Amino acid sequence: QVQVVESGGGLVQAGGSLRLSCAASGRTFLKYMGWFRQAPGKEREFVASISWSSSRTNYADSVKGRFTISRDDANNTVYLQINSLKPEDSAVYYCAANTQTESYWGQGTQVTVSS
């Protein structure tokens, strides 16, 4: 079993920044890791992902240019640097760690952006 733990959420003013962290532990043969978010009453949506082997990244159009995903091989950790936060970015942010056949999800970290 892979344990996935997110951290770094909080309350931030519009225009501010946050850095979210996602640490994966246990039996990890990771293919890629990614970030998703879900606002109340809405579906979970893709935010960003990074390949473990190639470091290729992918971003949703809504966050491109403001969010940056990166990884730390030594700690099996991925980060999401979030800049120029907007109120519509408010959501629970979830981290997913993906092997060849399975996805493991964290419990989420709340990001709230005030105007």
C-alpha positions as CSV (number, residue, x, y, z in Angstrom):
1,Q,0.0,0.0,0.0
2,V,1.1,3.5,-0.8
3,Q,0.5,6.3,1.7
4,V,0.0,9.7,0.2
5,V,-0.1,12.8,2.4
6,E,-0.6,16.4,1.3
7,S,0.3,19.5,3.2
8,G,0.7,23.2,2.7
9,G,-2.9,24.4,2.3
10,G,-4.3,27.4,4.0
11,L,-6.0,30.8,3.8
12,V,-4.4,33.2,1.4
13,Q,-5.4,36.6,-0.1
14,A,-6.0,36.8,-3.8
15,G,-2.8,37.4,-5.6
16,G,-0.8,35.5,-3.0
17,S,1.1,32.3,-3.2
18,L,1.2,28.8,-1.7
19,R,3.4,25.8,-2.0
20,L,1.7,22.4,-1.6
21,S,3.6,19.3,-0.8
22,C,2.7,15.6,-1.5
23,A,4.8,12.8,0.1
24,A,4.3,9.2,-1.0
25,S,5.6,6.4,1.2
26,G,5.4,2.6,1.2
27,R,5.8,0.3,-1.8
28,T,6.3,2.9,-4.6
29,F,7.0,2.1,-8.2
30,L,5.7,5.4,-9.4
31,K,4.9,6.2,-13.0
32,Y,3.6,9.7,-12.4
33,M,2.1,11.9,-9.7
34,G,-0.4,14.6,-10.0
35,W,-2.6,17.2,-8.4
36,F,-6.4,17.5,-8.6
37,R,-8.8,19.8,-6.9
38,Q,-12.4,19.7,-6.0
39,A,-14.7,22.6,-5.0
40,P,-18.0,22.0,-3.1
41,G,-20.6,20.7,-5.5
42,K,-18.2,20.2,-8.3
43,E,-16.4,17.3,-9.9
44,R,-12.8,16.7,-9.1
45,E,-10.7,18.3,-11.8
46,F,-7.2,17.8,-13.1
47,V,-4.6,20.5,-12.2
48,A,-1.1,19.2,-13.0
49,S,1.0,16.1,-13.3
50,I,4.6,15.1,-13.6
51,S,6.2,11.9,-14.9
52,W,8.5,10.2,-12.5
53,S,10.9,9.0,-15.1
54,S,11.0,11.8,-17.6
55,S,9.9,14.8,-15.5
56,R,7.4,15.7,-18.3
57,T,4.7,18.0,-16.9
58,N,1.2,18.7,-17.9
59,Y,-1.1,21.5,-16.7
60,A,-4.8,22.4,-17.0
61,D,-5.4,25.5,-19.0
62,S,-6.9,27.3,-16.1
63,V,-3.6,27.1,-14.1
64,K,-1.0,27.2,-16.8
65,G,1.5,30.0,-16.2
66,R,0.5,30.3,-12.5
67,F,1.1,26.8,-11.1
68,T,4.3,24.9,-11.3
69,I,4.7,21.2,-10.4
70,S,8.1,19.7,-9.4
71,R,9.5,16.7,-7.7
72,D,12.1,15.6,-5.2
73,D,13.3,12.1,-6.0
74,A,15.1,11.5,-2.6
75,N,11.9,12.1,-0.7
76,N,9.3,10.8,-3.1
77,T,7.7,14.2,-2.9
78,V,6.0,16.4,-5.4
79,Y,5.3,20.1,-5.0
80,L,2.8,22.5,-6.4
81,Q,3.8,26.1,-6.4
82,I,0.8,28.2,-6.8
83,N,1.2,31.9,-7.6
84,S,-1.3,34.7,-8.4
85,L,-4.0,32.9,-6.5
86,K,-7.6,33.7,-7.5
87,P,-10.8,33.1,-5.4
88,E,-11.8,30.5,-8.0
89,D,-8.7,28.5,-7.1
90,S,-10.4,27.7,-3.7
91,A,-10.8,24.0,-3.4
92,V,-9.6,20.9,-1.7
93,Y,-6.4,19.9,-3.4
94,Y,-5.7,16.2,-3.8
95,C,-2.5,14.4,-4.7
96,A,-2.5,11.2,-6.7
97,A,0.4,8.8,-6.9
98,N,0.2,6.5,-9.8
99,T,1.9,3.2,-10.5
100,Q,1.5,1.2,-13.7
101,T,-1.8,-0.2,-12.6
102,E,-3.1,1.7,-9.5
103,S,-3.8,5.2,-8.2
104,Y,-3.4,6.2,-4.6
105,W,-5.0,9.3,-3.2
106,G,-4.3,11.5,-0.3
107,Q,-6.9,13.0,2.0
108,G,-6.6,16.5,0.5
109,T,-5.5,19.9,1.8
110,Q,-7.8,22.9,1.8
111,V,-6.8,26.0,-0.1
112,T,-9.0,29.0,0.5
113,V,-8.4,32.3,-1.4
114,S,-10.0,35.4,0.0
115,S,-10.8,38.6,-2.0
